[in-house]
Amino acid sequence: MIDRTNVAALIPAYFEEKRIRDVASRTREQIDSVLVVDDGSTDRTAVAAQEGGAEVIVHPQNQGKGAAIKTGLRELTLREGFEYILILDADGQHLPEEIPRFLQEANRSQAAMLVGTRMEDTSTMPLVRRLTNRAMSSLISALIGQRVPDTQCGFRMFTRDLAHALIATASSNFDFETEMLAIAARRGAVIGAVPVSTVYGDEKSKIRPLRDTVRFLALIKRLRREMSNR
């Protein structure tokens, strides 16, 4: 039985002092164990996360979202008692109150990875982002051989065994979330989908369009090569 006691929540954070206390506190209402990895922030992100009831690991310097996630995975996979690890963003775009949807789906399907999908209701999603998400999701789904409706959603949960495999990935930035899907598919893991809300506030995206697009294209090229060699 998957429940709040055997799932660990992992929240990568970077300059999120305004929101992380609330996100951590609300996540603690759903999950007993909450770990925040502060990726080199110089504001009060780490302190605010602790005030919200989370454990905190701090990177001395910014290393990228993927690196922050991997730091958290290394820590959590060393601990006994966790069957799944759930990741959500620190900026409030993922609603902690929807975590029970992941737990229910894990109990129903036993899927090794569950990825949130915002594509069931895109009425509040900006048109450009909606079109981009659909195009990228179609591309990546075709590449990995499984349909993932919203490959760009960082709200996701996966088994402890799969977490071990993810730590060894080459990616350390936003492209890491895409590589997660390819690794899961290569291992034969079933990737399920969980409907989640589309939430946009006044947060400023930390994605750098040119740099991260180049990294994404390089990742796609590498994954195509790796998948063709299977």
N, C-alpha and C positions, 0 to 999 in steps of 0.2 A: 504494500500500500504506500503510494507516494503522498506525502503530506508535508506540512511546514517544518517538521522535525528532521527530515532526511533530504531536504533540498537546501543548498546554500545559495544566497544571492550575492552576485558580484557586480559592483558599480564602478566603472572607470570614470574618473573625474578630472577635469582640467579647468581651472578658473571658474568654479561653480559655487562660490561662497553664498550667493543669493538663493540658490535652490536646493543644495545638497542636504541641508538639515531636514527640510520638509520631505524630500524624496527618501532619505534614509529612514526617517521616522515612520513614514507610511509603509515602507517596505518591511520594517520590523513588525508592523501590525499583521503582516501576512506570512513572514518567514522568520524563524528563530535566529538564524545566523546570517548576518549581513556584513560583507567586507567591501570597503571602499578603497580603491587604489588611486591616490592623488598623484597624477602624472607630472610632477614638477611645478605645481602652482606656487605662486609667491603671494597669494592672498590668503584668506582664512578658510579655504576649502577643507583642509584636514581637520581643523578645529570644529568647524560647523558640522562635518560628518560625524565626529565623535559626539557632539551635542545631540545629534539625531539618533544616537544609540548604535552606531556602526563601529566595527573594528576598522582601523585605518593602517594602510601601508603607504609610505611616501617615497616616490622617486626623487632623488636629489635634483635631477634635471629632466626636462621633458623628453620623452622617448617615443611618443606616438600612442594612439589608442590601442592598437594591437599589442604593443609591448606591455601596456598597463593591464590588459586582459590576461596576457600570458603570465605576468607576475602573480595575479590573483589565482590563476589556475594552478600554478606551481604550489602556492600555499595551500589551497583548498584540497588538492589531490593528496597531500601529505596527511590530511586529517581523516580519521575513521568516521563512519556513520553517514556519509553523504552518498546518495545514489544518483542525484542530479545536481547540476549547477545551472543557475538561471542568471542571465545577464540582462541588465536594463541600463538605460542612459541616465546620466545625472541631471539633465537639463529640464526634466519634467515632461518630455514628449512621450514617455511611456508611463502609463498609469499603474502604480503598484496594486491598486484595487482589482486589476485584471489578472494578477498572478494566479488566482484560483483556477482560471481557465486553462492554464498550462498544466497545473496539477491534475485537473480532471481529465484532460486529454491524454496525459502520460499514463494514467491509470486505465483509460479506455483502450488506447492503441498500443501502448508499450513501445512507441517510436523512440529511437535512439536520439533523435534531434527534433525539436519543435521550433518553428520560426513564426513569429507574429506576422500577420498579414493585414495591412490597412486598405487593401484593394476591394474589400466588400462594400465599403462606403467611402467613396472618394469625393463626396460633395464639398468638403472643406479643404481638400488638398489642392494647392496651386496647380494650374494646368501643366506648366512646364515640368514640375516634379512628377505629376501623374504620368505624363508621357515618357519621361526618362525612366521612372521606375518600371513601367510596363516593358519598355524596350530592353532594359538591362536584365530584367527578370526572365524574359523570353530567351535572351542570348545565353544567360548562365544556366537556365534550366535545360536548354538543348545541349549545352556543353557537358553537364554532369549526368544527363540521362534521367533526371527526375524533375517533375514539375514543382517549382517553388513559386507561389504566386507573388511574393514580395521579398526578393533576395536582398533588398537594401534595408530591411527592417532589422535593427540591432536587438530588439526584444526577442530573446530566444532562450531555449533550455536544452541541455543535452546531458547524456549519461557521464558518469565518472570515468568509465573506460574510454569513451570518446575524447574526453578532456585530456587524457594522457597523450593521445595522438596529436591533438591540436597544439600542444606546447612546442613541438618540434618544427613548426612551420617557419618558412623564411620571412613571411610578411610581418611588419611591425606597425603598420599604420591602418588607415581605414580599409585598405584592401584585404586586411586579415579576415574581415567578416565574410568576404566572398570566398576566400580560400578555405574557410571552415566548411562550407558547403561541399566543395570539391573533395576535401579529405573524407568527409562523412560518406559521400557517394562512393568513393574508391574503396572504402571499407565495407561496402554493402549495407550501410545503415539506411533505414527508412527515415525520410525527412517529412515530417508532418507540418500542418499549418494550423495556427490558432488565430481566429479573428481578434484584432485589437483596434482601439480607437485611433483616429488621426488627430493628433494634438499639436497645434502650433501656437507659440506665444511670441514673446519679444526676444527670444534667444537668438544669438548670432552664430551661424554655422561655423564650425572650426575646419570644415573642408576647404582646402585651397584648390580651386577648380583646375588650374593648369597643372600644377604638380601632381595632384591626386588622380587626374585623368591619365597622365602619362604613366603613373604607377599602375593604374587599373588596366590599361592596355597592355603593359608589359606582363602583368599577371595573367591576363587572358591568353596571351601568346604562350606563356610558359605552361599554363594548364592544358591548353590544346595539345601541346607537345607531349605532356605527361599522360594525358588521357589516351592519346593515339598509341602510346607505347605499352598500354596495359595488355 
